[in-house]
Amino acid sequence: MTPRNFAAINAPFPDIAGYEVPAFIADSKYRRPNGTKFFSGKPDNTVYAIWIGTNDMGNDAFLTDSQLPGKTVKDYIDCVYDQVARLYENGGRNFVLLNLAPLDLLPQYQLPEKGGLPATQFFPEKSGKNGTEIHGRMLETVVSVNEVFKYRTPYEVEVEEAWDGISIANFDVNSLMTDIYNNPANYLNGTAPLNVQGVTKLCNSSGQNCTTASSPDSYEWFDPLHPSEQTSRVIAREFVSVIGGKSKYARYWG
């Protein structure tokens, strides 16, 4: 619904509905010539995690009204739950759904007075546009979508009873990353002053003349659009807690 070209393959970026899930299902059924399965695990003891939306909600997509004609944010939300249904039909029973990250806090979309960049290598067309308006629209979209996720999962499981025997968790990664932003000393551990507005690697809008910070673990963001390595470690650690049923950032059903 938000196609964009990927120069490395001279084709659109592989999407979850059209490529990723179908490829996974095909691999899960494949047997080698000697008869052994390609995947050693079983669908019912595997955890399936879905985290999509950063690109769909961003520029060259919904943020700039560049989605396919007639497509809405509802279609994006439906897509997430459609993939749960497809994987469930393939035998999957354990799922973790990660909500939208706080995209409004990313330097690419943040308020100008809070470190928002006038243009980036991922959004060069931002130059000359109203950064406050871009931030506001992104904030409204993220909050609205995550509120739908909050209620749709229990609705599908407990009201519609769509997936008998499923175990599913909503991982509120948005709140975790927002907490990193508001309380960086609890998470970041670099030797430089902690920084949640700047980036480890900063390039010009053409992706050139890049500079790299000497203490990457002092930053929440790697570049204007992606989390830092330390932020990713924090998310990974909490994901393990989610799977173990112990995370304060998760709600569970089934």
C-alpha positions, 0 to 999 in steps of 0.5 A: 500500500506504500510501495517504494523502489529499492535500488539494490534489487531494482524493485519495490521493497519486499513487503510483509503481505506480498513477500515476507510472510508468503516466503516464510510459510513456503520455507516452513513447508520445505523439505530437503531432498533427504526429507528433513525439514528446512526449519527445525522448530514447530509452528506451535512452539515458535514466537512470531513477532510483527513490527511494521509501520515506520516506513508506512507512516513516514514520508513517501507514504502516508505522511506525504499522502503518497500511499496507493489511491484509496488506501488508508491507515485502517488498511495498514492496521488490517494488514497486521492482523491479516498476517496474524491470521495467515500465520495462525492458519500455518500453525502459529500460536504464539505472537508478539505485536509491537506497536508504532515507535514514537516516530514523532520523537525521531530527529527526522520528524521531531519539532525544530526546537527539539532537534528536528532536522530541516532535511535528512538523507531519508527525507530530503524533500522536507527542506522548506516544509513546516517542521511543526506541522510534520511533527504534529501530523506524525504524533497524531497518527502514532497515537491514534494507531497505537490506541487502535492496537490497544483495543483491537487485539483483545477484541479479536481474541476475546470478542470475535474469538478469531483464533482458538488457542492463541497466545498473543501479547501487545508489546508497547515498545512506544512507551519503552522508547519514550521512557528512554527519551525522557529518562536516558540515564536509566538506559544509555551508558556512553561516556559522552553526555547523554543525548536523545535529540542528536544522532550518532551518524549525521549526513547531509540531505544527499547522504554525504559528508557524514560524521560519526559520534565517538560515544554511540551508546550515549545516543538514543538514535543512530541516525535521523530515522533509526534507533541506536545500538544501545536503544536496540539492546534495551528493546531486545532485553525487554522483548525477552521479558515479554516472551517470558510473561514478565514485562510491564510494557506488555499485555497478554491474551489467550 
